[in-house]
Structures are given as C-alpha cells and as structure tokens.
Amino acid sequence: MRKPVSLELRPDIYYWVRRREPSSDLEVARVSAVFGEDPDYWTVTRAGSDVHHMLDEFEFLAEVMPPTVAGQSGTIR
C-alpha cells in the first residue's frame, strides 16, 4: 500500500499525479479553478487533455517545479 502524501493544492499549479486505480502510471496534471474559486469546484486536467476530472480520482505526489534558469525565476503556466 502506498503511503499517502499531504500537499496543499493550489489552482493553476502542475503536479505529479497517479490515478487511484491499480497499475496506474505517473502523469503531470494541473489543478483547475475554471468552475469556481472554492476548492469544492476545483478539477484536474491531465497534460495533453482538456477533459476535467474530480480531484479525488488522483493521488497527488509532488508539485512540478519549474526549471532553474540563471537570472530568471517563474512558474509554469
């Protein structure tokens, strides 16, 4: 059994996720607030798809960090 990970999710941030089903692979997904700013309305969009999924369909493992570039900082959008 996998150890649960506790993350403070935020909209418009990319995360490493895994679907909550046997033998699922790691994926990159974004938390979306398109349906409302309240966390009850947040959804998940997987990289390469515009289909929205419920948060509880995924296990959130870690935030995807932007690459480090000398002299620049920013977020992935």
mmCIF file of the N, C-alpha and C atoms, coordinates in Angstrom:
data_MODEL
# 
_entry.id   MODEL 
# 
loop_
_atom_site.group_PDB 
_atom_site.id 
_atom_site.type_symbol 
_atom_site.label_atom_id 
_atom_site.label_alt_id 
_atom_site.label_comp_id 
_atom_site.label_asym_id 
_atom_site.label_entity_id 
_atom_site.label_seq_id 
_atom_site.pdbx_PDB_ins_code 
_atom_site.Cartn_x 
_atom_site.Cartn_y 
_atom_site.Cartn_z 
_atom_site.occupancy 
_atom_site.B_iso_or_equiv 
_atom_site.pdbx_formal_charge 
_atom_site.auth_seq_id 
_atom_site.auth_comp_id 
_atom_site.auth_asym_id 
_atom_site.auth_atom_id 
_atom_site.pdbx_PDB_model_num 
ATOM 1   N N  . MET A 1 1  ? 0.834   -1.183 0.000   1.00 0.00 ? 1  MET A N  1 
ATOM 2   C CA . MET A 1 1  ? 0.000   0.000  0.000   1.00 0.00 ? 1  MET A CA 1 
ATOM 3   C C  . MET A 1 1  ? 0.881   1.250  0.000   1.00 0.00 ? 1  MET A C  1 
ATOM 4   N N  . ARG A 1 2  ? 0.497   2.241  -0.792  1.00 0.00 ? 2  ARG A N  1 
ATOM 5   C CA . ARG A 1 2  ? 1.266   3.474  -0.886  1.00 0.00 ? 2  ARG A CA 1 
ATOM 6   C C  . ARG A 1 2  ? 1.026   4.367  0.325   1.00 0.00 ? 2  ARG A C  1 
ATOM 7   N N  . LYS A 1 3  ? 2.086   5.045  0.742   1.00 0.00 ? 3  LYS A N  1 
ATOM 8   C CA . LYS A 1 3  ? 1.967   5.999  1.833   1.00 0.00 ? 3  LYS A CA 1 
ATOM 9   C C  . LYS A 1 3  ? 1.290   7.263  1.305   1.00 0.00 ? 3  LYS A C  1 
ATOM 10  N N  . PRO A 1 4  ? 0.233   7.767  1.975   1.00 0.00 ? 4  PRO A N  1 
ATOM 11  C CA . PRO A 1 4  ? -0.438  8.972  1.490   1.00 0.00 ? 4  PRO A CA 1 
ATOM 12  C C  . PRO A 1 4  ? 0.478   10.191 1.561   1.00 0.00 ? 4  PRO A C  1 
ATOM 13  N N  . VAL A 1 5  ? 0.324   11.081 0.602   1.00 0.00 ? 5  VAL A N  1 
ATOM 14  C CA . VAL A 1 5  ? 1.101   12.313 0.543   1.00 0.00 ? 5  VAL A CA 1 
ATOM 15  C C  . VAL A 1 5  ? 0.160   13.461 0.846   1.00 0.00 ? 5  VAL A C  1 
ATOM 16  N N  . SER A 1 6  ? 0.610   14.387 1.674   1.00 0.00 ? 6  SER A N  1 
ATOM 17  C CA . SER A 1 6  ? -0.224  15.537 2.011   1.00 0.00 ? 6  SER A CA 1 
ATOM 18  C C  . SER A 1 6  ? 0.360   16.780 1.345   1.00 0.00 ? 6  SER A C  1 
ATOM 19  N N  . LEU A 1 7  ? -0.384  17.337 0.395   1.00 0.00 ? 7  LEU A N  1 
ATOM 20  C CA . LEU A 1 7  ? 0.033   18.558 -0.291  1.00 0.00 ? 7  LEU A CA 1 
ATOM 21  C C  . LEU A 1 7  ? -1.064  19.598 -0.152  1.00 0.00 ? 7  LEU A C  1 
ATOM 22  N N  . GLU A 1 8  ? -0.676  20.852 -0.080  1.00 0.00 ? 8  GLU A N  1 
ATOM 23  C CA . GLU A 1 8  ? -1.651  21.935 -0.123  1.00 0.00 ? 8  GLU A CA 1 
ATOM 24  C C  . GLU A 1 8  ? -1.839  22.292 -1.595  1.00 0.00 ? 8  GLU A C  1 
ATOM 25  N N  . LEU A 1 9  ? -2.936  21.827 -2.181  1.00 0.00 ? 9  LEU A N  1 
ATOM 26  C CA . LEU A 1 9  ? -3.181  22.049 -3.603  1.00 0.00 ? 9  LEU A CA 1 
ATOM 27  C C  . LEU A 1 9  ? -3.556  23.500 -3.862  1.00 0.00 ? 9  LEU A C  1 
ATOM 28  N N  . ARG A 1 10 ? -3.120  23.990 -5.023  1.00 0.00 ? 10 ARG A N  1 
ATOM 29  C CA . ARG A 1 10 ? -3.441  25.350 -5.454  1.00 0.00 ? 10 ARG A CA 1 
ATOM 30  C C  . ARG A 1 10 ? -3.817  25.301 -6.925  1.00 0.00 ? 10 ARG A C  1 
ATOM 31  N N  . PRO A 1 11 ? -4.783  26.131 -7.339  1.00 0.00 ? 11 PRO A N  1 
ATOM 32  C CA . PRO A 1 11 ? -5.165  26.140 -8.753  1.00 0.00 ? 11 PRO A CA 1 
ATOM 33  C C  . PRO A 1 11 ? -4.044  26.681 -9.639  1.00 0.00 ? 11 PRO A C  1 
ATOM 34  N N  . ASP A 1 12 ? -4.056  26.223 -10.886 1.00 0.00 ? 12 ASP A N  1 
ATOM 35  C CA . ASP A 1 12 ? -3.100  26.629 -11.916 1.00 0.00 ? 12 ASP A CA 1 
ATOM 36  C C  . ASP A 1 12 ? -1.670  26.190 -11.631 1.00 0.00 ? 12 ASP A C  1 
ATOM 37  N N  . ILE A 1 13 ? -1.514  25.206 -10.769 1.00 0.00 ? 13 ILE A N  1 
ATOM 38  C CA . ILE A 1 13 ? -0.207  24.627 -10.474 1.00 0.00 ? 13 ILE A CA 1 
ATOM 39  C C  . ILE A 1 13 ? -0.202  23.196 -11.014 1.00 0.00 ? 13 ILE A C  1 
ATOM 40  N N  . TYR A 1 14 ? 0.942   22.796 -11.562 1.00 0.00 ? 14 TYR A N  1 
ATOM 41  C CA . TYR A 1 14 ? 1.097   21.440 -12.089 1.00 0.00 ? 14 TYR A CA 1 
ATOM 42  C C  . TYR A 1 14 ? 1.650   20.518 -11.003 1.00 0.00 ? 14 TYR A C  1 
ATOM 43  N N  . TYR A 1 15 ? 1.163   19.279 -11.007 1.00 0.00 ? 15 TYR A N  1 
ATOM 44  C CA . TYR A 1 15 ? 1.564   18.282 -10.015 1.00 0.00 ? 15 TYR A CA 1 
ATOM 45  C C  . TYR A 1 15 ? 1.854   16.950 -10.699 1.00 0.00 ? 15 TYR A C  1 
ATOM 46  N N  . TRP A 1 16 ? 2.747   16.178 -10.068 1.00 0.00 ? 16 TRP A N  1 
ATOM 47  C CA . TRP A 1 16 ? 2.889   14.776 -10.434 1.00 0.00 ? 16 TRP A CA 1 
ATOM 48  C C  . TRP A 1 16 ? 1.737   14.054 -9.758  1.00 0.00 ? 16 TRP A C  1 
ATOM 49  N N  . VAL A 1 17 ? 0.977   13.293 -10.539 1.00 0.00 ? 17 VAL A N  1 
ATOM 50  C CA . VAL A 1 17 ? -0.192  12.591 -10.011 1.00 0.00 ? 17 VAL A CA 1 
ATOM 51  C C  . VAL A 1 17 ? -0.192  11.142 -10.485 1.00 0.00 ? 17 VAL A C  1 
ATOM 52  N N  . ARG A 1 18 ? -1.024  10.350 -9.816  1.00 0.00 ? 18 ARG A N  1 
ATOM 53  C CA . ARG A 1 18 ? -1.265  8.972  -10.230 1.00 0.00 ? 18 ARG A CA 1 
ATOM 54  C C  . ARG A 1 18 ? -2.753  8.717  -10.032 1.00 0.00 ? 18 ARG A C  1 
ATOM 55  N N  . ARG A 1 19 ? -3.398  8.152  -11.048 1.00 0.00 ? 19 ARG A N  1 
ATOM 56  C CA . ARG A 1 19 ? -4.820  7.810  -10.914 1.00 0.00 ? 19 ARG A CA 1 
ATOM 57  C C  . ARG A 1 19 ? -4.985  6.796  -9.796  1.00 0.00 ? 19 ARG A C  1 
ATOM 58  N N  . ARG A 1 20 ? -6.082  6.863  -9.103  1.00 0.00 ? 20 ARG A N  1 
ATOM 59  C CA . ARG A 1 20 ? -6.355  5.936  -7.991  1.00 0.00 ? 20 ARG A CA 1 
ATOM 60  C C  . ARG A 1 20 ? -6.942  4.635  -8.537  1.00 0.00 ? 20 ARG A C  1 
ATOM 61  N N  . GLU A 1 21 ? -6.152  3.935  -9.307  1.00 0.00 ? 21 GLU A N  1 
ATOM 62  C CA . GLU A 1 21 ? -6.539  2.623  -9.822  1.00 0.00 ? 21 GLU A CA 1 
ATOM 63  C C  . GLU A 1 21 ? -5.274  1.786  -9.934  1.00 0.00 ? 21 GLU A C  1 
ATOM 64  N N  . PRO A 1 22 ? -5.404  0.480  -9.857  1.00 0.00 ? 22 PRO A N  1 
ATOM 65  C CA . PRO A 1 22 ? -4.223  -0.385 -9.888  1.00 0.00 ? 22 PRO A CA 1 
ATOM 66  C C  . PRO A 1 22 ? -3.376  -0.175 -11.147 1.00 0.00 ? 22 PRO A C  1 
ATOM 67  N N  . SER A 1 23 ? -2.090  -0.264 -10.966 1.00 0.00 ? 23 SER A N  1 
ATOM 68  C CA . SER A 1 23 ? -1.116  -0.205 -12.064 1.00 0.00 ? 23 SER A CA 1 
ATOM 69  C C  . SER A 1 23 ? -1.158  1.091  -12.858 1.00 0.00 ? 23 SER A C  1 
ATOM 70  N N  . SER A 1 24 ? -1.554  2.191  -12.250 1.00 0.00 ? 24 SER A N  1 
ATOM 71  C CA . SER A 1 24 ? -1.572  3.460  -12.981 1.00 0.00 ? 24 SER A CA 1 
ATOM 72  C C  . SER A 1 24 ? -0.176  4.075  -12.990 1.00 0.00 ? 24 SER A C  1 
ATOM 73  N N  . ASP A 1 25 ? 0.117   4.809  -14.052 1.00 0.00 ? 25 ASP A N  1 
ATOM 74  C CA . ASP A 1 25 ? 1.418   5.443  -14.228 1.00 0.00 ? 25 ASP A CA 1 
ATOM 75  C C  . ASP A 1 25 ? 1.411   6.866  -13.687 1.00 0.00 ? 25 ASP A C  1 
ATOM 76  N N  . LEU A 1 26 ? 2.600   7.401  -13.459 1.00 0.00 ? 26 LEU A N  1 
ATOM 77  C CA . LEU A 1 26 ? 2.727   8.805  -13.083 1.00 0.00 ? 26 LEU A CA 1 
ATOM 78  C C  . LEU A 1 26 ? 2.368   9.681  -14.272 1.00 0.00 ? 26 LEU A C  1 
ATOM 79  N N  . GLU A 1 27 ? 1.715   10.801 -13.996 1.00 0.00 ? 27 GLU A N  1 
ATOM 80  C CA . GLU A 1 27 ? 1.335   11.764 -15.026 1.00 0.00 ? 27 GLU A CA 1 
ATOM 81  C C  . GLU A 1 27 ? 1.541   13.167 -14.472 1.00 0.00 ? 27 GLU A C  1 
ATOM 82  N N  . VAL A 1 28 ? 1.558   14.135 -15.364 1.00 0.00 ? 28 VAL A N  1 
ATOM 83  C CA . VAL A 1 28 ? 1.561   15.541 -14.965 1.00 0.00 ? 28 VAL A CA 1 
ATOM 84  C C  . VAL A 1 28 ? 0.155   16.067 -15.188 1.00 0.00 ? 28 VAL A C  1 
ATOM 85  N N  . ALA A 1 29 ? -0.379  16.757 -14.176 1.00 0.00 ? 29 ALA A N  1 
ATOM 86  C CA . ALA A 1 29 ? -1.737  17.298 -14.266 1.00 0.00 ? 29 ALA A CA 1 
ATOM 87  C C  . ALA A 1 29 ? -1.775  18.665 -13.588 1.00 0.00 ? 29 ALA A C  1 
ATOM 88  N N  . ARG A 1 30 ? -2.779  19.452 -13.955 1.00 0.00 ? 30 ARG A N  1 
ATOM 89  C CA . ARG A 1 30 ? -2.939  20.803 -13.409 1.00 0.00 ? 30 ARG A CA 1 
ATOM 90  C C  . ARG A 1 30 ? -4.254  20.892 -12.658 1.00 0.00 ? 30 ARG A C  1 
ATOM 91  N N  . VAL A 1 31 ? -4.219  21.523 -11.494 1.00 0.00 ? 31 VAL A N  1 
ATOM 92  C CA . VAL A 1 31 ? -5.448  21.795 -10.751 1.00 0.00 ? 31 VAL A CA 1 
ATOM 93  C C  . VAL A 1 31 ? -6.090  23.026 -11.381 1.00 0.00 ? 31 VAL A C  1 
ATOM 94  N N  . SER A 1 32 ? -7.361  22.909 -11.723 1.00 0.00 ? 32 SER A N  1 
ATOM 95  C CA . SER A 1 32 ? -8.086  23.970 -12.420 1.00 0.00 ? 32 SER A CA 1 
ATOM 96  C C  . SER A 1 32 ? -9.203  24.530 -11.547 1.00 0.00 ? 32 SER A C  1 
ATOM 97  N N  . ALA A 1 33 ? -9.372  25.855 -11.592 1.00 0.00 ? 33 ALA A N  1 
ATOM 98  C CA . ALA A 1 33 ? -10.467 26.525 -10.882 1.00 0.00 ? 33 ALA A CA 1 
ATOM 99  C C  . ALA A 1 33 ? -11.453 27.121 -11.878 1.00 0.00 ? 33 ALA A C  1 
ATOM 100 N N  . VAL A 1 34 ? -11.527 26.554 -13.079 1.00 0.00 ? 34 VAL A N  1 
ATOM 101 C CA . VAL A 1 34 ? -12.385 27.094 -14.131 1.00 0.00 ? 34 VAL A CA 1 
ATOM 102 C C  . VAL A 1 34 ? -13.862 27.091 -13.728 1.00 0.00 ? 34 VAL A C  1 
ATOM 103 N N  . PHE A 1 35 ? -14.270 26.179 -12.862 1.00 0.00 ? 35 PHE A N  1 
ATOM 104 C CA . PHE A 1 35 ? -15.676 26.092 -12.456 1.00 0.00 ? 35 PHE A CA 1 
ATOM 105 C C  . PHE A 1 35 ? -15.971 26.845 -11.163 1.00 0.00 ? 35 PHE A C  1 
ATOM 106 N N  . GLY A 1 36 ? -14.957 27.449 -10.558 1.00 0.00 ? 36 GLY A N  1 
ATOM 107 C CA . GLY A 1 36 ? -15.151 28.231 -9.343  1.00 0.00 ? 36 GLY A CA 1 
ATOM 108 C C  . GLY A 1 36 ? -13.902 28.254 -8.487  1.00 0.00 ? 36 GLY A C  1 
ATOM 109 N N  . GLU A 1 37 ? -13.725 29.334 -7.740  1.00 0.00 ? 37 GLU A N  1 
ATOM 110 C CA . GLU A 1 37 ? -12.539 29.511 -6.903  1.00 0.00 ? 37 GLU A CA 1 
ATOM 111 C C  . GLU A 1 37 ? -12.573 28.677 -5.623  1.00 0.00 ? 37 GLU A C  1 
ATOM 112 N N  . ASP A 1 38 ? -13.753 28.256 -5.196  1.00 0.00 ? 38 ASP A N  1 
ATOM 113 C CA . ASP A 1 38 ? -13.874 27.426 -3.999  1.00 0.00 ? 38 ASP A CA 1 
ATOM 114 C C  . ASP A 1 38 ? -13.296 26.044 -4.301  1.00 0.00 ? 38 ASP A C  1 
ATOM 115 N N  . PRO A 1 39 ? -12.454 25.493 -3.414  1.00 0.00 ? 39 PRO A N  1 
ATOM 116 C CA . PRO A 1 39 ? -11.855 24.173 -3.661  1.00 0.00 ? 39 PRO A CA 1 
ATOM 117 C C  . PRO A 1 39 ? -12.860 23.063 -3.969  1.00 0.00 ? 39 PRO A C  1 
ATOM 118 N N  . ASP A 1 40 ? -14.107 23.219 -3.537  1.00 0.00 ? 40 ASP A N  1 
ATOM 119 C CA . ASP A 1 40 ? -15.129 22.216 -3.863  1.00 0.00 ? 40 ASP A CA 1 
ATOM 120 C C  . ASP A 1 40 ? -15.396 22.132 -5.363  1.00 0.00 ? 40 ASP A C  1 
ATOM 121 N N  . TYR A 1 41 ? -15.030 23.171 -6.108  1.00 0.00 ? 41 TYR A N  1 
ATOM 122 C CA . TYR A 1 41 ? -15.278 23.215 -7.552  1.00 0.00 ? 41 TYR A CA 1 
ATOM 123 C C  . TYR A 1 41 ? -14.022 22.963 -8.391  1.00 0.00 ? 41 TYR A C  1 
ATOM 124 N N  . TRP A 1 42 ? -12.897 22.761 -7.754  1.00 0.00 ? 42 TRP A N  1 
ATOM 125 C CA . TRP A 1 42 ? -11.662 22.518 -8.486  1.00 0.00 ? 42 TRP A CA 1 
ATOM 126 C C  . TRP A 1 42 ? -11.712 21.166 -9.184  1.00 0.00 ? 42 TRP A C  1 
ATOM 127 N N  . THR A 1 43 ? -11.039 21.106 -10.316 1.00 0.00 ? 43 THR A N  1 
ATOM 128 C CA . THR A 1 43 ? -10.932 19.865 -11.078 1.00 0.00 ? 43 THR A CA 1 
ATOM 129 C C  . THR A 1 43 ? -9.470  19.648 -11.469 1.00 0.00 ? 43 THR A C  1 
ATOM 130 N N  . VAL A 1 44 ? -9.226  18.556 -12.164 1.00 0.00 ? 44 VAL A N  1 
ATOM 131 C CA . VAL A 1 44 ? -7.882  18.206 -12.618 1.00 0.00 ? 44 VAL A CA 1 
ATOM 132 C C  . VAL A 1 44 ? -7.912  18.028 -14.126 1.00 0.00 ? 44 VAL A C  1 
ATOM 133 N N  . THR A 1 45 ? -6.954  18.647 -14.818 1.00 0.00 ? 45 THR A N  1 
ATOM 134 C CA . THR A 1 45 ? -6.772  18.386 -16.249 1.00 0.00 ? 45 THR A CA 1 
ATOM 135 C C  . THR A 1 45 ? -5.396  17.751 -16.426 1.00 0.00 ? 45 THR A C  1 
ATOM 136 N N  . ARG A 1 46 ? -5.369  16.650 -17.142 1.00 0.00 ? 46 ARG A N  1 
ATOM 137 C CA . ARG A 1 46 ? -4.113  15.955 -17.398 1.00 0.00 ? 46 ARG A CA 1 
ATOM 138 C C  . ARG A 1 46 ? -3.409  16.601 -18.578 1.00 0.00 ? 46 ARG A C  1 
ATOM 139 N N  . ALA A 1 47 ? -2.087  16.542 -18.570 1.00 0.00 ? 47 ALA A N  1 
ATOM 140 C CA . ALA A 1 47 ? -1.294  17.111 -19.655 1.00 0.00 ? 47 ALA A CA 1 
ATOM 141 C C  . ALA A 1 47 ? -1.737  16.515 -20.987 1.00 0.00 ? 47 ALA A C  1 
ATOM 142 N N  . GLY A 1 48 ? -1.989  17.382 -21.964 1.00 0.00 ? 48 GLY A N  1 
ATOM 143 C CA . GLY A 1 48 ? -2.397  16.939 -23.288 1.00 0.00 ? 48 GLY A CA 1 
ATOM 144 C C  . GLY A 1 48 ? -3.882  16.709 -23.445 1.00 0.00 ? 48 GLY A C  1 
ATOM 145 N N  . SER A 1 49 ? -4.681  17.061 -22.439 1.00 0.00 ? 49 SER A N  1 
ATOM 146 C CA . SER A 1 49 ? -6.121  16.832 -22.496 1.00 0.00 ? 49 SER A CA 1 
ATOM 147 C C  . SER A 1 49 ? -6.859  18.045 -21.947 1.00 0.00 ? 49 SER A C  1 
ATOM 148 N N  . ASP A 1 50 ? -8.063  18.280 -22.460 1.00 0.00 ? 50 ASP A N  1 
ATOM 149 C CA . ASP A 1 50 ? -8.893  19.354 -21.906 1.00 0.00 ? 50 ASP A CA 1 
ATOM 150 C C  . ASP A 1 50 ? -10.068 18.783 -21.113 1.00 0.00 ? 50 ASP A C  1 
ATOM 151 N N  . VAL A 1 51 ? -10.036 17.481 -20.841 1.00 0.00 ? 51 VAL A N  1 
ATOM 152 C CA . VAL A 1 51 ? -11.078 16.823 -20.052 1.00 0.00 ? 51 VAL A CA 1 
ATOM 153 C C  . VAL A 1 51 ? -10.816 17.099 -18.569 1.00 0.00 ? 51 VAL A C  1 
ATOM 154 N N  . HIS A 1 52 ? -11.862 17.479 -17.845 1.00 0.00 ? 52 HIS A N  1 
ATOM 155 C CA . HIS A 1 52 ? -11.744 17.764 -16.417 1.00 0.00 ? 52 HIS A CA 1 
ATOM 156 C C  . HIS A 1 52 ? -12.171 16.549 -15.605 1.00 0.00 ? 52 HIS A C  1 
ATOM 157 N N  . HIS A 1 53 ? -11.384 16.235 -14.579 1.00 0.00 ? 53 HIS A N  1 
ATOM 158 C CA . HIS A 1 53 ? -11.630 15.108 -13.685 1.00 0.00 ? 53 HIS A CA 1 
ATOM 159 C C  . HIS A 1 53 ? -11.775 15.634 -12.261 1.00 0.00 ? 53 HIS A C  1 
ATOM 160 N N  . MET A 1 54 ? -12.374 14.834 -11.404 1.00 0.00 ? 54 MET A N  1 
ATOM 161 C CA . MET A 1 54 ? -12.512 15.188 -9.996  1.00 0.00 ? 54 MET A CA 1 
ATOM 162 C C  . MET A 1 54 ? -11.172 14.981 -9.278  1.00 0.00 ? 54 MET A C  1 
ATOM 163 N N  . LEU A 1 55 ? -10.901 15.822 -8.288  1.00 0.00 ? 55 LEU A N  1 
ATOM 164 C CA . LEU A 1 55 ? -9.650  15.729 -7.537  1.00 0.00 ? 55 LEU A CA 1 
ATOM 165 C C  . LEU A 1 55 ? -9.454  14.354 -6.910  1.00 0.00 ? 55 LEU A C  1 
ATOM 166 N N  . ASP A 1 56 ? -10.528 13.773 -6.402  1.00 0.00 ? 56 ASP A N  1 
ATOM 167 C CA . ASP A 1 56 ? -10.386 12.505 -5.679  1.00 0.00 ? 56 ASP A CA 1 
ATOM 168 C C  . ASP A 1 56 ? -10.097 11.303 -6.579  1.00 0.00 ? 56 ASP A C  1 
ATOM 169 N N  . GLU A 1 57 ? -10.039 11.523 -7.890  1.00 0.00 ? 57 GLU A N  1 
ATOM 170 C CA . GLU A 1 57 ? -9.665  10.446 -8.810  1.00 0.00 ? 57 GLU A CA 1 
ATOM 171 C C  . GLU A 1 57 ? -8.153  10.250 -8.866  1.00 0.00 ? 57 GLU A C  1 
ATOM 172 N N  . PHE A 1 58 ? -7.406  11.166 -8.222  1.00 0.00 ? 58 PHE A N  1 
ATOM 173 C CA . PHE A 1 58 ? -5.951  11.156 -8.325  1.00 0.00 ? 58 PHE A CA 1 
ATOM 174 C C  . PHE A 1 58 ? -5.288  11.202 -6.960  1.00 0.00 ? 58 PHE A C  1 
ATOM 175 N N  . GLU A 1 59 ? -4.091  10.646 -6.927  1.00 0.00 ? 59 GLU A N  1 
ATOM 176 C CA . GLU A 1 59 ? -3.196  10.777 -5.788  1.00 0.00 ? 59 GLU A CA 1 
ATOM 177 C C  . GLU A 1 59 ? -2.166  11.835 -6.195  1.00 0.00 ? 59 GLU A C  1 
ATOM 178 N N  . PHE A 1 60 ? -2.054  12.905 -5.440  1.00 0.00 ? 60 PHE A N  1 
ATOM 179 C CA . PHE A 1 60 ? -1.123  13.991 -5.743  1.00 0.00 ? 60 PHE A CA 1 
ATOM 180 C C  . PHE A 1 60 ? 0.188   13.712 -5.022  1.00 0.00 ? 60 PHE A C  1 
ATOM 181 N N  . LEU A 1 61 ? 1.275   13.601 -5.797  1.00 0.00 ? 61 LEU A N  1 
ATOM 182 C CA . LEU A 1 61 ? 2.550   13.173 -5.240  1.00 0.00 ? 61 LEU A CA 1 
ATOM 183 C C  . LEU A 1 61 ? 3.509   14.321 -4.966  1.00 0.00 ? 61 LEU A C  1 
ATOM 184 N N  . ALA A 1 62 ? 3.593   15.283 -5.884  1.00 0.00 ? 62 ALA A N  1 
ATOM 185 C CA . ALA A 1 62 ? 4.522   16.403 -5.709  1.00 0.00 ? 62 ALA A CA 1 
ATOM 186 C C  . ALA A 1 62 ? 4.204   17.491 -6.721  1.00 0.00 ? 62 ALA A C  1 
ATOM 187 N N  . GLU A 1 63 ? 4.541   18.715 -6.358  1.00 0.00 ? 63 GLU A N  1 
ATOM 188 C CA . GLU A 1 63 ? 4.394   19.836 -7.291  1.00 0.00 ? 63 GLU A CA 1 
ATOM 189 C C  . GLU A 1 63 ? 5.502   19.743 -8.336  1.00 0.00 ? 63 GLU A C  1 
ATOM 190 N N  . VAL A 1 64 ? 5.170   20.033 -9.579  1.00 0.00 ? 64 VAL A N  1 
ATOM 191 C CA . VAL A 1 64 ? 6.174   20.086 -10.638 1.00 0.00 ? 64 VAL A CA 1 
ATOM 192 C C  . VAL A 1 64 ? 6.872   21.434 -10.514 1.00 0.00 ? 64 VAL A C  1 
ATOM 193 N N  . MET A 1 65 ? 8.157   21.399 -10.293 1.00 0.00 ? 65 MET A N  1 
ATOM 194 C CA . MET A 1 65 ? 8.923   22.630 -10.120 1.00 0.00 ? 65 MET A CA 1 
ATOM 195 C C  . MET A 1 65 ? 9.436   23.120 -11.468 1.00 0.00 ? 65 MET A C  1 
ATOM 196 N N  . PRO A 1 66 ? 9.394   24.444 -11.696 1.00 0.00 ? 66 PRO A N  1 
ATOM 197 C CA . PRO A 1 66 ? 9.915   24.975 -12.954 1.00 0.00 ? 66 PRO A CA 1 
ATOM 198 C C  . PRO A 1 66 ? 11.433  24.790 -13.016 1.00 0.00 ? 66 PRO A C  1 
ATOM 199 N N  . PRO A 1 67 ? 11.976  24.689 -14.215 1.00 0.00 ? 67 PRO A N  1 
ATOM 200 C CA . PRO A 1 67 ? 13.428  24.542 -14.337 1.00 0.00 ? 67 PRO A CA 1 
ATOM 201 C C  . PRO A 1 67 ? 14.134  25.805 -13.855 1.00 0.00 ? 67 PRO A C  1 
ATOM 202 N N  . THR A 1 68 ? 15.329  25.633 -13.344 1.00 0.00 ? 68 THR A N  1 
ATOM 203 C CA . THR A 1 68 ? 16.123  26.771 -12.903 1.00 0.00 ? 68 THR A CA 1 
ATOM 204 C C  . THR A 1 68 ? 16.930  27.291 -14.082 1.00 0.00 ? 68 THR A C  1 
ATOM 205 N N  . VAL A 1 69 ? 16.751  28.574 -14.373 1.00 0.00 ? 69 VAL A N  1 
ATOM 206 C CA . VAL A 1 69 ? 17.497  29.225 -15.447 1.00 0.00 ? 69 VAL A CA 1 
ATOM 207 C C  . VAL A 1 69 ? 18.221  30.405 -14.820 1.00 0.00 ? 69 VAL A C  1 
ATOM 208 N N  . ALA A 1 70 ? 19.507  30.533 -15.076 1.00 0.00 ? 70 ALA A N  1 
ATOM 209 C CA . ALA A 1 70 ? 20.296  31.605 -14.476 1.00 0.00 ? 70 ALA A CA 1 
ATOM 210 C C  . ALA A 1 70 ? 19.664  32.967 -14.749 1.00 0.00 ? 70 ALA A C  1 
ATOM 211 N N  . GLY A 1 71 ? 19.417  33.718 -13.683 1.00 0.00 ? 71 GLY A N  1 
ATOM 212 C CA . GLY A 1 71 ? 18.881  35.071 -13.819 1.00 0.00 ? 71 GLY A CA 1 
ATOM 213 C C  . GLY A 1 71 ? 17.383  35.145 -14.002 1.00 0.00 ? 71 GLY A C  1 
ATOM 214 N N  . GLN A 1 72 ? 16.681  34.016 -13.999 1.00 0.00 ? 72 GLN A N  1 
ATOM 215 C CA . GLN A 1 72 ? 15.233  34.028 -14.189 1.00 0.00 ? 72 GLN A CA 1 
ATOM 216 C C  . GLN A 1 72 ? 14.564  33.170 -13.130 1.00 0.00 ? 72 GLN A C  1 
ATOM 217 N N  . SER A 1 73 ? 13.360  33.567 -12.785 1.00 0.00 ? 73 SER A N  1 
ATOM 218 C CA . SER A 1 73 ? 12.526  32.727 -11.933 1.00 0.00 ? 73 SER A CA 1 
ATOM 219 C C  . SER A 1 73 ? 11.103  32.881 -12.417 1.00 0.00 ? 73 SER A C  1 
ATOM 220 N N  . GLY A 1 74 ? 10.280  31.899 -12.148 1.00 0.00 ? 74 GLY A N  1 
ATOM 221 C CA . GLY A 1 74 ? 8.901   31.982 -12.616 1.00 0.00 ? 74 GLY A CA 1 
ATOM 222 C C  . GLY A 1 74 ? 8.154   30.705 -12.322 1.00 0.00 ? 74 GLY A C  1 
ATOM 223 N N  . THR A 1 75 ? 6.935   30.662 -12.804 1.00 0.00 ? 75 THR A N  1 
ATOM 224 C CA . THR A 1 75 ? 6.108   29.482 -12.613 1.00 0.00 ? 75 THR A CA 1 
ATOM 225 C C  . THR A 1 75 ? 5.736   28.914 -13.963 1.00 0.00 ? 75 THR A C  1 
ATOM 226 N N  . ILE A 1 76 ? 5.362   27.666 -13.967 1.00 0.00 ? 76 ILE A N  1 
ATOM 227 C CA . ILE A 1 76 ? 4.908   27.008 -15.186 1.00 0.00 ? 76 ILE A CA 1 
ATOM 228 C C  . ILE A 1 76 ? 3.460   27.380 -15.404 1.00 0.00 ? 76 ILE A C  1 
ATOM 229 N N  . ARG A 1 77 ? 3.121   27.841 -16.571 1.00 0.00 ? 77 ARG A N  1 
ATOM 230 C CA . ARG A 1 77 ? 1.741   28.207 -16.906 1.00 0.00 ? 77 ARG A CA 1 
ATOM 231 C C  . ARG A 1 77 ? 1.327   27.508 -18.170 1.00 0.00 ? 77 ARG A C  1 
# 
